[in-house]
C-alpha cells in the first residue's frame, strides 16, 4: 500500500484529532515531517482509489503538499 512503509517506520510521527460536527465527525491527521505528510496523502489516495465508489475525497488543506512536491 503506498505510504504505508513510511507511516509504519515513523511511530509517533502523526497526531490524530477527532471532533464531532453537526453532520458527523472530522478526523484531522497532522505531522511536522513533510515525508510523513506525503505518505499520509499517498495512503489516503490509495484508499479512495480502492473504495472510491462510496468515498468522498476531501479538499486539500493549506498544509497539504502539492502533487509536484511529493
CHARMM-style PDB file with segment names, atoms N, HN, CA, C and O in Angstrom:
ATOM      1  N   UNK     1       0.850  -1.168   0.000  1.00  0.00      PROA
ATOM      2  CA  UNK     1       0.000   0.000   0.000  1.00  0.00      PROA
ATOM      3  C   UNK     1       0.902   1.239   0.000  1.00  0.00      PROA
ATOM      4  O   UNK     1       1.789   1.349   0.847  1.00  0.00      PROA
ATOM      5  N   UNK     2       0.694   2.156  -0.917  1.00  0.00      PROA
ATOM      6  HN  UNK     2      -0.027   2.067  -1.605  1.00  0.00      PROA
ATOM      7  CA  UNK     2       1.524   3.359  -0.966  1.00  0.00      PROA
ATOM      8  C   UNK     2       1.516   4.125   0.365  1.00  0.00      PROA
ATOM      9  O   UNK     2       0.468   4.284   0.991  1.00  0.00      PROA
ATOM     10  N   UNK     3       2.677   4.588   0.780  1.00  0.00      PROA
ATOM     11  HN  UNK     3       3.528   4.458   0.271  1.00  0.00      PROA
ATOM     12  CA  UNK     3       2.805   5.372   2.001  1.00  0.00      PROA
ATOM     13  C   UNK     3       2.907   4.575   3.279  1.00  0.00      PROA
ATOM     14  O   UNK     3       3.352   5.102   4.298  1.00  0.00      PROA
ATOM     15  N   UNK     4       2.510   3.330   3.254  1.00  0.00      PROA
ATOM     16  HN  UNK     4       2.149   2.901   2.426  1.00  0.00      PROA
ATOM     17  CA  UNK     4       2.421   2.542   4.482  1.00  0.00      PROA
ATOM     18  C   UNK     4       3.781   2.305   5.145  1.00  0.00      PROA
ATOM     19  O   UNK     4       3.878   2.350   6.372  1.00  0.00      PROA
ATOM     20  N   UNK     5       4.812   2.059   4.371  1.00  0.00      PROA
ATOM     21  HN  UNK     5       4.733   2.023   3.375  1.00  0.00      PROA
ATOM     22  CA  UNK     5       6.131   1.798   4.959  1.00  0.00      PROA
ATOM     23  C   UNK     5       6.637   3.014   5.732  1.00  0.00      PROA
ATOM     24  O   UNK     5       7.178   2.875   6.828  1.00  0.00      PROA
ATOM     25  N   UNK     6       6.460   4.202   5.163  1.00  0.00      PROA
ATOM     26  HN  UNK     6       6.020   4.315   4.272  1.00  0.00      PROA
ATOM     27  CA  UNK     6       6.890   5.428   5.858  1.00  0.00      PROA
ATOM     28  C   UNK     6       6.094   5.597   7.146  1.00  0.00      PROA
ATOM     29  O   UNK     6       6.665   5.920   8.189  1.00  0.00      PROA
ATOM     30  N   UNK     7       4.798   5.385   7.085  1.00  0.00      PROA
ATOM     31  HN  UNK     7       4.335   5.123   6.238  1.00  0.00      PROA
ATOM     32  CA  UNK     7       3.961   5.536   8.277  1.00  0.00      PROA
ATOM     33  C   UNK     7       4.348   4.512   9.345  1.00  0.00      PROA
ATOM     34  O   UNK     7       4.413   4.840  10.530  1.00  0.00      PROA
ATOM     35  N   UNK     8       4.601   3.294   8.929  1.00  0.00      PROA
ATOM     36  HN  UNK     8       4.548   3.028   7.966  1.00  0.00      PROA
ATOM     37  CA  UNK     8       4.992   2.238   9.866  1.00  0.00      PROA
ATOM     38  C   UNK     8       6.326   2.561  10.532  1.00  0.00      PROA
ATOM     39  O   UNK     8       6.522   2.285  11.716  1.00  0.00      PROA
ATOM     40  N   UNK     9       7.237   3.145   9.764  1.00  0.00      PROA
ATOM     41  HN  UNK     9       7.078   3.369   8.802  1.00  0.00      PROA
ATOM     42  CA  UNK     9       8.577   3.433  10.270  1.00  0.00      PROA
ATOM     43  C   UNK     9       8.678   4.787  10.973  1.00  0.00      PROA
ATOM     44  O   UNK     9       9.779   5.228  11.303  1.00  0.00      PROA
ATOM     45  N   UNK    10       7.545   5.450  11.205  1.00  0.00      PROA
ATOM     46  HN  UNK    10       6.651   5.092  10.937  1.00  0.00      PROA
ATOM     47  CA  UNK    10       7.525   6.768  11.857  1.00  0.00      PROA
ATOM     48  C   UNK    10       6.602   6.761  13.071  1.00  0.00      PROA
ATOM     49  O   UNK    10       5.649   7.539  13.123  1.00  0.00      PROA
ATOM     50  N   UNK    11       6.871   5.891  14.052  1.00  0.00      PROA
ATOM     51  HN  UNK    11       7.645   5.259  14.009  1.00  0.00      PROA
ATOM     52  CA  UNK    11       5.990   5.843  15.220  1.00  0.00      PROA
ATOM     53  C   UNK    11       5.973   7.200  15.927  1.00  0.00      PROA
ATOM     54  O   UNK    11       7.022   7.799  16.163  1.00  0.00      PROA
ATOM     55  N   UNK    12       4.797   7.665  16.253  1.00  0.00      PROA
ATOM     56  HN  UNK    12       3.945   7.178  16.061  1.00  0.00      PROA
ATOM     57  CA  UNK    12       4.652   8.961  16.901  1.00  0.00      PROA
ATOM     58  C   UNK    12       4.784  10.125  15.943  1.00  0.00      PROA
ATOM     59  O   UNK    12       4.753  11.279  16.371  1.00  0.00      PROA
ATOM     60  N   UNK    13       4.931   9.853  14.662  1.00  0.00      PROA
ATOM     61  HN  UNK    13       4.956   8.916  14.314  1.00  0.00      PROA
ATOM     62  CA  UNK    13       5.118  10.912  13.672  1.00  0.00      PROA
ATOM     63  C   UNK    13       3.846  11.581  13.214  1.00  0.00      PROA
ATOM     64  O   UNK    13       3.889  12.542  12.446  1.00  0.00      PROA
ATOM     65  N   UNK    14       2.702  11.081  13.681  1.00  0.00      PROA
ATOM     66  HN  UNK    14       2.668  10.300  14.305  1.00  0.00      PROA
ATOM     67  CA  UNK    14       1.407  11.623  13.264  1.00  0.00      PROA
ATOM     68  C   UNK    14       0.559  11.882  14.501  1.00  0.00      PROA
ATOM     69  O   UNK    14       0.478  11.038  15.394  1.00  0.00      PROA
ATOM     70  N   UNK    15      -0.064  13.036  14.550  1.00  0.00      PROA
ATOM     71  HN  UNK    15       0.002  13.721  13.825  1.00  0.00      PROA
ATOM     72  CA  UNK    15      -1.059  13.282  15.587  1.00  0.00      PROA
ATOM     73  C   UNK    15      -2.434  13.189  14.928  1.00  0.00      PROA
ATOM     74  O   UNK    15      -2.622  13.585  13.778  1.00  0.00      PROA
ATOM     75  N   UNK    16      -3.376  12.662  15.680  1.00  0.00      PROA
ATOM     76  HN  UNK    16      -3.223  12.340  16.614  1.00  0.00      PROA
ATOM     77  CA  UNK    16      -4.730  12.463  15.176  1.00  0.00      PROA
ATOM     78  C   UNK    16      -5.689  13.185  16.108  1.00  0.00      PROA
ATOM     79  O   UNK    16      -5.649  13.004  17.325  1.00  0.00      PROA
ATOM     80  N   UNK    17      -6.556  14.013  15.515  1.00  0.00      PROA
ATOM     81  HN  UNK    17      -6.588  14.161  14.527  1.00  0.00      PROA
ATOM     82  CA  UNK    17      -7.552  14.744  16.302  1.00  0.00      PROA
ATOM     83  C   UNK    17      -8.942  14.386  15.787  1.00  0.00      PROA
ATOM     84  O   UNK    17      -9.202  14.456  14.586  1.00  0.00      PROA
ATOM     85  N   UNK    18      -9.820  14.009  16.686  1.00  0.00      PROA
ATOM     86  HN  UNK    18      -9.609  13.952  17.662  1.00  0.00      PROA
ATOM     87  CA  UNK    18     -11.197  13.642  16.364  1.00  0.00      PROA
ATOM     88  C   UNK    18     -12.117  14.728  16.908  1.00  0.00      PROA
ATOM     89  O   UNK    18     -11.966  15.163  18.050  1.00  0.00      PROA
ATOM     90  N   UNK    19     -13.063  15.159  16.095  1.00  0.00      PROA
ATOM     91  HN  UNK    19     -13.185  14.806  15.168  1.00  0.00      PROA
ATOM     92  CA  UNK    19     -14.040  16.148  16.548  1.00  0.00      PROA
ATOM     93  C   UNK    19     -15.402  15.820  15.957  1.00  0.00      PROA
ATOM     94  O   UNK    19     -15.509  15.496  14.774  1.00  0.00      PROA
ATOM     95  N   UNK    20     -16.427  15.902  16.766  1.00  0.00      PROA
ATOM     96  HN  UNK    20     -16.340  16.164  17.727  1.00  0.00      PROA
ATOM     97  CA  UNK    20     -17.776  15.725  16.240  1.00  0.00      PROA
ATOM     98  C   UNK    20     -18.198  17.019  15.549  1.00  0.00      PROA
ATOM     99  O   UNK    20     -17.777  18.112  15.929  1.00  0.00      PROA
ATOM    100  N   UNK    21     -19.026  16.873  14.544  1.00  0.00      PROA
ATOM    101  HN  UNK    21     -19.368  15.985  14.236  1.00  0.00      PROA
ATOM    102  CA  UNK    21     -19.552  18.018  13.806  1.00  0.00      PROA
ATOM    103  C   UNK    21     -21.070  17.894  13.768  1.00  0.00      PROA
ATOM    104  O   UNK    21     -21.628  16.899  14.231  1.00  0.00      PROA
ATOM    105  N   UNK    22     -21.717  18.876  13.231  1.00  0.00      PROA
ATOM    106  HN  UNK    22     -21.264  19.684  12.855  1.00  0.00      PROA
ATOM    107  CA  UNK    22     -23.169  18.840  13.133  1.00  0.00      PROA
ATOM    108  C   UNK    22     -23.688  17.747  12.216  1.00  0.00      PROA
ATOM    109  O   UNK    22     -24.845  17.339  12.322  1.00  0.00      PROA
ATOM    110  N   UNK    23     -22.831  17.269  11.310  1.00  0.00      PROA
ATOM    111  HN  UNK    23     -21.892  17.601  11.224  1.00  0.00      PROA
ATOM    112  CA  UNK    23     -23.254  16.245  10.358  1.00  0.00      PROA
ATOM    113  C   UNK    23     -22.508  14.931  10.515  1.00  0.00      PROA
ATOM    114  O   UNK    23     -22.637  14.043   9.672  1.00  0.00      PROA
ATOM    115  N   UNK    24     -21.732  14.795  11.579  1.00  0.00      PROA
ATOM    116  HN  UNK    24     -21.627  15.517  12.264  1.00  0.00      PROA
ATOM    117  CA  UNK    24     -20.982  13.552  11.782  1.00  0.00      PROA
ATOM    118  C   UNK    24     -19.719  13.800  12.567  1.00  0.00      PROA
ATOM    119  O   UNK    24     -19.764  14.136  13.750  1.00  0.00      PROA
ATOM    120  N   UNK    25     -18.584  13.630  11.900  1.00  0.00      PROA
ATOM    121  HN  UNK    25     -18.547  13.357  10.939  1.00  0.00      PROA
ATOM    122  CA  UNK    25     -17.306  13.797  12.588  1.00  0.00      PROA
ATOM    123  C   UNK    25     -16.226  14.197  11.599  1.00  0.00      PROA
ATOM    124  O   UNK    25     -16.378  14.059  10.385  1.00  0.00      PROA
ATOM    125  N   UNK    26     -15.136  14.696  12.153  1.00  0.00      PROA
ATOM    126  HN  UNK    26     -15.013  14.809  13.139  1.00  0.00      PROA
ATOM    127  CA  UNK    26     -13.969  15.058  11.356  1.00  0.00      PROA
ATOM    128  C   UNK    26     -12.744  14.475  12.068  1.00  0.00      PROA
ATOM    129  O   UNK    26     -12.609  14.593  13.285  1.00  0.00      PROA
ATOM    130  N   UNK    27     -11.870  13.857  11.306  1.00  0.00      PROA
ATOM    131  HN  UNK    27     -11.980  13.762  10.317  1.00  0.00      PROA
ATOM    132  CA  UNK    27     -10.609  13.363  11.834  1.00  0.00      PROA
ATOM    133  C   UNK    27      -9.502  14.127  11.112  1.00  0.00      PROA
ATOM    134  O   UNK    27      -9.454  14.158   9.883  1.00  0.00      PROA
ATOM    135  N   UNK    28      -8.619  14.738  11.890  1.00  0.00      PROA
ATOM    136  HN  UNK    28      -8.658  14.712  12.889  1.00  0.00      PROA
ATOM    137  CA  UNK    28      -7.512  15.504  11.329  1.00  0.00      PROA
ATOM    138  C   UNK    28      -6.206  14.797  11.657  1.00  0.00      PROA
ATOM    139  O   UNK    28      -5.935  14.481  12.815  1.00  0.00      PROA
ATOM    140  N   UNK    29      -5.406  14.554  10.639  1.00  0.00      PROA
ATOM    141  HN  UNK    29      -5.627  14.811   9.698  1.00  0.00      PROA
ATOM    142  CA  UNK    29      -4.094  13.935  10.782  1.00  0.00      PROA
ATOM    143  C   UNK    29      -3.065  15.034  10.545  1.00  0.00      PROA
ATOM    144  O   UNK    29      -3.203  15.816   9.604  1.00  0.00      PROA
ATOM    145  N   UNK    30      -2.030  15.102  11.391  1.00  0.00      PROA
ATOM    146  HN  UNK    30      -1.918  14.467  12.155  1.00  0.00      PROA
ATOM    147  CA  UNK    30      -1.044  16.167  11.267  1.00  0.00      PROA
ATOM    148  C   UNK    30       0.353  15.627  11.568  1.00  0.00      PROA
ATOM    149  O   UNK    30       0.528  14.715  12.377  1.00  0.00      PROA
ATOM    150  N   UNK    31       1.331  16.213  10.899  1.00  0.00      PROA
ATOM    151  HN  UNK    31       1.188  16.953  10.242  1.00  0.00      PROA
ATOM    152  CA  UNK    31       2.731  15.868  11.149  1.00  0.00      PROA
ATOM    153  C   UNK    31       3.596  17.047  10.730  1.00  0.00      PROA
ATOM    154  O   UNK    31       3.290  17.741   9.760  1.00  0.00      PROA
ATOM    155  N   UNK    32       4.663  17.265  11.459  1.00  0.00      PROA
ATOM    156  HN  UNK    32       4.912  16.702  12.246  1.00  0.00      PROA
ATOM    157  CA  UNK    32       5.631  18.278  11.092  1.00  0.00      PROA
ATOM    158  C   UNK    32       6.662  17.761  10.102  1.00  0.00      PROA
ATOM    159  O   UNK    32       7.514  18.518   9.638  1.00  0.00      PROA
ATOM    160  N   UNK    33       6.591  16.490   9.780  1.00  0.00      PROA
ATOM    161  HN  UNK    33       5.898  15.875  10.157  1.00  0.00      PROA
ATOM    162  CA  UNK    33       7.534  15.847   8.866  1.00  0.00      PROA
ATOM    163  C   UNK    33       6.890  15.761   7.484  1.00  0.00      PROA
ATOM    164  O   UNK    33       5.902  15.052   7.300  1.00  0.00      PROA
ATOM    165  N   UNK    34       7.452  16.485   6.510  1.00  0.00      PROA
ATOM    166  HN  UNK    34       8.256  17.062   6.660  1.00  0.00      PROA
ATOM    167  CA  UNK    34       6.844  16.519   5.172  1.00  0.00      PROA
ATOM    168  C   UNK    34       6.821  15.150   4.500  1.00  0.00      PROA
ATOM    169  O   UNK    34       5.945  14.883   3.677  1.00  0.00      PROA
ATOM    170  N   UNK    35       7.772  14.278   4.840  1.00  0.00      PROA
ATOM    171  HN  UNK    35       8.483  14.495   5.509  1.00  0.00      PROA
ATOM    172  CA  UNK    35       7.771  12.924   4.289  1.00  0.00      PROA
ATOM    173  C   UNK    35       6.570  12.142   4.810  1.00  0.00      PROA
ATOM    174  O   UNK    35       5.936  11.398   4.062  1.00  0.00      PROA
ATOM    175  N   UNK    36       6.262  12.313   6.086  1.00  0.00      PROA
ATOM    176  HN  UNK    36       6.777  12.919   6.693  1.00  0.00      PROA
ATOM    177  CA  UNK    36       5.109  11.638   6.680  1.00  0.00      PROA
ATOM    178  C   UNK    36       3.816  12.209   6.103  1.00  0.00      PROA
ATOM    179  O   UNK    36       2.881  11.458   5.824  1.00  0.00      PROA
ATOM    180  N   UNK    37       3.751  13.532   5.921  1.00  0.00      PROA
ATOM    181  HN  UNK    37       4.510  14.142   6.147  1.00  0.00      PROA
ATOM    182  CA  UNK    37       2.556  14.151   5.329  1.00  0.00      PROA
ATOM    183  C   UNK    37       2.328  13.598   3.920  1.00  0.00      PROA
ATOM    184  O   UNK    37       1.200  13.254   3.566  1.00  0.00      PROA
ATOM    185  N   UNK    38       3.376  13.514   3.127  1.00  0.00      PROA
ATOM    186  HN  UNK    38       4.292  13.794   3.415  1.00  0.00      PROA
ATOM    187  CA  UNK    38       3.240  12.958   1.773  1.00  0.00      PROA
ATOM    188  C   UNK    38       2.795  11.501   1.830  1.00  0.00      PROA
ATOM    189  O   UNK    38       1.980  11.074   1.013  1.00  0.00      PROA
ATOM    190  N   UNK    39       3.324  10.727   2.792  1.00  0.00      PROA
ATOM    191  HN  UNK    39       3.987  11.074   3.455  1.00  0.00      PROA
ATOM    192  CA  UNK    39       2.925   9.315   2.939  1.00  0.00      PROA
ATOM    193  C   UNK    39       1.451   9.210   3.316  1.00  0.00      PROA
ATOM    194  O   UNK    39       0.745   8.334   2.816  1.00  0.00      PROA
ATOM    195  N   UNK    40       0.980  10.097   4.196  1.00  0.00      PROA
ATOM    196  HN  UNK    40       1.554  10.808   4.602  1.00  0.00      PROA
ATOM    197  CA  UNK    40      -0.449  10.105   4.548  1.00  0.00      PROA
ATOM    198  C   UNK    40      -1.301  10.352   3.307  1.00  0.00      PROA
ATOM    199  O   UNK    40      -2.297   9.663   3.087  1.00  0.00      PROA
ATOM    200  N   UNK    41      -0.912  11.326   2.502  1.00  0.00      PROA
ATOM    201  HN  UNK    41      -0.103  11.886   2.680  1.00  0.00      PROA
ATOM    202  CA  UNK    41      -1.664  11.618   1.273  1.00  0.00      PROA
ATOM    203  C   UNK    41      -1.637  10.431   0.324  1.00  0.00      PROA
ATOM    204  O   UNK    41      -2.659  10.082  -0.266  1.00  0.00      PROA
ATOM    205  N   UNK    42      -0.465   9.807   0.173  1.00  0.00      PROA
ATOM    206  HN  UNK    42       0.365  10.091   0.653  1.00  0.00      PROA
ATOM    207  CA  UNK    42      -0.373   8.643  -0.712  1.00  0.00      PROA
ATOM    208  C   UNK    42      -1.278   7.519  -0.223  1.00  0.00      PROA
ATOM    209  O   UNK    42      -1.965   6.878  -1.017  1.00  0.00      PROA
ATOM    210  N   UNK    43      -1.276   7.282   1.098  1.00  0.00      PROA
ATOM    211  HN  UNK    43      -0.718   7.803   1.743  1.00  0.00      PROA
ATOM    212  CA  UNK    43      -2.087   6.208   1.662  1.00  0.00      PROA
ATOM    213  C   UNK    43      -3.586   6.504   1.482  1.00  0.00      PROA
ATOM    214  O   UNK    43      -4.354   5.631   1.078  1.00  0.00      PROA
ATOM    215  N   UNK    44      -3.990   7.748   1.788  1.00  0.00      PROA
ATOM    216  HN  UNK    44      -3.366   8.458   2.117  1.00  0.00      PROA
ATOM    217  CA  UNK    44      -5.401   8.091   1.628  1.00  0.00      PROA
ATOM    218  C   UNK    44      -5.821   8.081   0.162  1.00  0.00      PROA
ATOM    219  O   UNK    44      -6.932   7.653  -0.151  1.00  0.00      PROA
ATOM    220  N   UNK    45      -4.964   8.541  -0.740  1.00  0.00      PROA
ATOM    221  HN  UNK    45      -4.062   8.889  -0.487  1.00  0.00      PROA
ATOM    222  CA  UNK    45      -5.288   8.477  -2.169  1.00  0.00      PROA
ATOM    223  C   UNK    45      -5.520   7.031  -2.600  1.00  0.00      PROA
ATOM    224  O   UNK    45      -6.442   6.753  -3.366  1.00  0.00      PROA
ATOM    225  N   UNK    46      -4.690   6.113  -2.113  1.00  0.00      PROA
ATOM    226  HN  UNK    46      -3.941   6.339  -1.491  1.00  0.00      PROA
ATOM    227  CA  UNK    46      -4.870   4.696  -2.441  1.00  0.00      PROA
ATOM    228  C   UNK    46      -6.185   4.178  -1.875  1.00  0.00      PROA
ATOM    229  O   UNK    46      -6.875   3.398  -2.531  1.00  0.00      PROA
ATOM    230  N   UNK    47      -6.539   4.601  -0.669  1.00  0.00      PROA
ATOM    231  HN  UNK    47      -5.978   5.234  -0.136  1.00  0.00      PROA
ATOM    232  CA  UNK    47      -7.809   4.175  -0.071  1.00  0.00      PROA
ATOM    233  C   UNK    47      -8.990   4.655  -0.902  1.00  0.00      PROA
ATOM    234  O   UNK    47      -9.932   3.900  -1.143  1.00  0.00      PROA
ATOM    235  N   UNK    48      -8.939   5.911  -1.342  1.00  0.00      PROA
ATOM    236  HN  UNK    48      -8.173   6.523  -1.146  1.00  0.00      PROA
ATOM    237  CA  UNK    48     -10.021   6.442  -2.183  1.00  0.00      PROA
ATOM    238  C   UNK    48     -10.069   5.673  -3.497  1.00  0.00      PROA
ATOM    239  O   UNK    48     -11.146   5.390  -4.021  1.00  0.00      PROA
ATOM    240  N   UNK    49      -8.884   5.334  -4.030  1.00  0.00      PROA
ATOM    241  HN  UNK    49      -8.009   5.564  -3.604  1.00  0.00      PROA
ATOM    242  CA  UNK    49      -8.849   4.554  -5.267  1.00  0.00      PROA
ATOM    243  C   UNK    49      -9.453   3.174  -5.099  1.00  0.00      PROA
ATOM    244  O   UNK    49     -10.151   2.686  -5.988  1.00  0.00      PROA
ATOM    245  N   UNK    50      -9.186   2.534  -3.953  1.00  0.00      PROA
ATOM    246  HN  UNK    50      -8.619   2.930  -3.231  1.00  0.00      PROA
ATOM    247  CA  UNK    50      -9.714   1.196  -3.696  1.00  0.00      PROA
ATOM    248  C   UNK    50     -11.202   1.213  -3.356  1.00  0.00      PROA
ATOM    249  O   UNK    50     -11.927   0.278  -3.696  1.00  0.00      PROA
ATOM    250  N   UNK    51     -11.652   2.256  -2.697  1.00  0.00      PROA
ATOM    251  HN  UNK    51     -11.063   3.016  -2.421  1.00  0.00      PROA
ATOM    252  CA  UNK    51     -13.020   2.302  -2.189  1.00  0.00      PROA
ATOM    253  C   UNK    51     -13.778   3.497  -2.745  1.00  0.00      PROA
ATOM    254  O   UNK    51     -14.737   3.967  -2.133  1.00  0.00      PROA
ATOM    255  N   UNK    52     -13.351   3.989  -3.902  1.00  0.00      PROA
ATOM    256  HN  UNK    52     -12.572   3.607  -4.399  1.00  0.00      PROA
ATOM    257  CA  UNK    52     -13.856   5.235  -4.469  1.00  0.00      PROA
ATOM    258  C   UNK    52     -15.329   5.268  -4.817  1.00  0.00      PROA
ATOM    259  O   UNK    52     -15.909   6.347  -4.930  1.00  0.00      PROA
ATOM    260  N   UNK    53     -15.948   4.110  -4.988  1.00  0.00      PROA
ATOM    261  HN  UNK    53     -15.477   3.233  -4.895  1.00  0.00      PROA
ATOM    262  CA  UNK    53     -17.362   4.121  -5.362  1.00  0.00      PROA
ATOM    263  C   UNK    53     -18.221   4.801  -4.298  1.00  0.00      PROA
ATOM    264  O   UNK    53     -19.281   5.342  -4.614  1.00  0.00      PROA
ATOM    265  N   UNK    54     -17.779   4.778  -3.052  1.00  0.00      PROA
ATOM    266  HN  UNK    54     -16.918   4.339  -2.796  1.00  0.00      PROA
ATOM    267  CA  UNK    54     -18.560   5.403  -1.988  1.00  0.00      PROA
ATOM    268  C   UNK    54     -17.722   6.358  -1.134  1.00  0.00      PROA
ATOM    269  O   UNK    54     -18.181   6.826  -0.092  1.00  0.00      PROA
ATOM    270  N   UNK    55     -16.487   6.648  -1.580  1.00  0.00      PROA
ATOM    271  HN  UNK    55     -16.115   6.268  -2.427  1.00  0.00      PROA
ATOM    272  CA  UNK    55     -15.616   7.565  -0.835  1.00  0.00      PROA
ATOM    273  C   UNK    55     -15.740   8.971  -1.401  1.00  0.00      PROA
ATOM    274  O   UNK    55     -16.032   9.159  -2.582  1.00  0.00      PROA
ATOM    275  N   UNK    56     -15.516   9.941  -0.550  1.00  0.00      PROA
ATOM    276  HN  UNK    56     -15.279   9.788   0.409  1.00  0.00      PROA
ATOM    277  CA  UNK    56     -15.537  11.336  -0.971  1.00  0.00      PROA
ATOM    278  C   UNK    56     -14.203  11.963  -0.607  1.00  0.00      PROA
ATOM    279  O   UNK    56     -13.939  12.196   0.572  1.00  0.00      PROA
ATOM    280  N   UNK    57     -13.354  12.242  -1.592  1.00  0.00      PROA
ATOM    281  HN  UNK    57     -13.568  12.052  -2.550  1.00  0.00      PROA
ATOM    282  CA  UNK    57     -12.082  12.866  -1.258  1.00  0.00      PROA
ATOM    283  C   UNK    57     -12.306  14.277  -0.731  1.00  0.00      PROA
ATOM    284  O   UNK    57     -13.172  15.000  -1.225  1.00  0.00      PROA
ATOM    285  N   UNK    58     -11.535  14.664   0.260  1.00  0.00      PROA
ATOM    286  HN  UNK    58     -10.832  14.077   0.662  1.00  0.00      PROA
ATOM    287  CA  UNK    58     -11.659  15.994   0.843  1.00  0.00      PROA
ATOM    288  C   UNK    58     -10.829  17.007   0.100  1.00  0.00      PROA
ATOM    289  O   UNK    58      -9.959  16.658  -0.697  1.00  0.00      PROA
ATOM    290  N   UNK    59     -11.104  18.258   0.369  1.00  0.00      PROA
ATOM    291  HN  UNK    59     -11.811  18.541   1.017  1.00  0.00      PROA
ATOM    292  CA  UNK    59     -10.316  19.333  -0.209  1.00  0.00      PROA
ATOM    293  C   UNK    59      -8.963  19.379   0.481  1.00  0.00      PROA
ATOM    294  O   UNK    59      -8.883  19.174   1.693  1.00  0.00      PROA
ATOM    295  N   UNK    60      -7.897  19.644  -0.269  1.00  0.00      PROA
ATOM    296  HN  UNK    60      -7.962  19.810  -1.253  1.00  0.00      PROA
ATOM    297  CA  UNK    60      -6.590  19.720   0.370  1.00  0.00      PROA
ATOM    298  C   UNK    60      -6.538  20.869   1.380  1.00  0.00      PROA
ATOM    299  O   UNK    60      -7.162  21.911   1.185  1.00  0.00      PROA
ATOM    300  N   UNK    61      -5.797  20.663   2.440  1.00  0.00      PROA
ATOM    301  HN  UNK    61      -5.290  19.816   2.598  1.00  0.00      PROA
ATOM    302  CA  UNK    61      -5.610  21.717   3.427  1.00  0.00      PROA
ATOM    303  C   UNK    61      -4.484  22.630   2.982  1.00  0.00      PROA
ATOM    304  O   UNK    61      -3.764  22.321   2.032  1.00  0.00      PROA
ATOM    305  N   UNK    62      -4.333  23.744   3.659  1.00  0.00      PROA
ATOM    306  HN  UNK    62      -4.918  23.995   4.430  1.00  0.00      PROA
ATOM    307  CA  UNK    62      -3.260  24.664   3.344  1.00  0.00      PROA
ATOM    308  C   UNK    62      -1.899  24.021   3.528  1.00  0.00      PROA
ATOM    309  O   UNK    62      -0.940  24.384   2.848  1.00  0.00      PROA
ATOM    310  N   UNK    63      -1.810  23.060   4.449  1.00  0.00      PROA
ATOM    311  HN  UNK    63      -2.590  22.764   5.001  1.00  0.00      PROA
ATOM    312  CA  UNK    63      -0.536  22.413   4.743  1.00  0.00      PROA
ATOM    313  C   UNK    63      -0.242  21.250   3.798  1.00  0.00      PROA
ATOM    314  O   UNK    63       0.843  20.671   3.853  1.00  0.00      PROA
ATOM    315  N   UNK    64      -1.200  20.899   2.929  1.00  0.00      PROA
ATOM    316  HN  UNK    64      -2.082  21.368   2.885  1.00  0.00      PROA
ATOM    317  CA  UNK    64      -1.010  19.756   2.049  1.00  0.00      PROA
ATOM    318  C   UNK    64       0.050  20.047   1.004  1.00  0.00      PROA
ATOM    319  O   UNK    64       0.061  21.125   0.409  1.00  0.00      PROA
ATOM    320  N   UNK    65       0.937  19.098   0.779  1.00  0.00      PROA
ATOM    321  HN  UNK    65       0.928  18.223   1.262  1.00  0.00      PROA
ATOM    322  CA  UNK    65       1.937  19.302  -0.283  1.00  0.00      PROA
ATOM    323  C   UNK    65       1.257  19.205  -1.637  1.00  0.00      PROA
ATOM    324  O   UNK    65       0.301  18.448  -1.804  1.00  0.00      PROA
ATOM    325  N   UNK    66       1.740  19.960  -2.592  1.00  0.00      PROA
ATOM    326  HN  UNK    66       2.517  20.575  -2.456  1.00  0.00      PROA
ATOM    327  CA  UNK    66       1.214  19.839  -3.939  1.00  0.00      PROA
ATOM    328  C   UNK    66       1.693  18.518  -4.520  1.00  0.00      PROA
ATOM    329  O   UNK    66       2.718  17.991  -4.088  1.00  0.00      PROA
ATOM    330  N   UNK    67       0.967  17.973  -5.494  1.00  0.00      PROA
ATOM    331  HN  UNK    67       0.134  18.400  -5.845  1.00  0.00      PROA
ATOM    332  CA  UNK    67       1.399  16.691  -6.067  1.00  0.00      PROA
ATOM    333  C   UNK    67       2.838  16.747  -6.588  1.00  0.00      PROA
ATOM    334  O   UNK    67       3.555  15.750  -6.513  1.00  0.00      PROA
ATOM    335  N   UNK    68       3.272  17.900  -7.114  1.00  0.00      PROA
ATOM    336  HN  UNK    68       2.690  18.710  -7.175  1.00  0.00      PROA
ATOM    337  CA  UNK    68       4.638  18.023  -7.616  1.00  0.00      PROA
ATOM    338  C   UNK    68       5.643  18.025  -6.466  1.00  0.00      PROA
ATOM    339  O   UNK    68       6.816  17.712  -6.670  1.00  0.00      PROA
ATOM    340  N   UNK    69       5.189  18.377  -5.249  1.00  0.00      PROA
ATOM    341  HN  UNK    69       4.236  18.631  -5.083  1.00  0.00      PROA
ATOM    342  CA  UNK    69       6.074  18.459  -4.101  1.00  0.00      PROA
ATOM    343  C   UNK    69       6.284  17.150  -3.394  1.00  0.00      PROA
ATOM    344  O   UNK    69       7.032  17.095  -2.418  1.00  0.00      PROA
ATOM    345  N   UNK    70       5.654  16.095  -3.851  1.00  0.00      PROA
ATOM    346  HN  UNK    70       5.046  16.140  -4.644  1.00  0.00      PROA
ATOM    347  CA  UNK    70       5.790  14.796  -3.190  1.00  0.00      PROA
ATOM    348  C   UNK    70       7.040  14.105  -3.575  1.00  0.00      PROA
ATOM    349  OT1 UNK    70       7.303  12.999  -3.104  1.00  0.00      PROA
TER     350      UNK     70
END
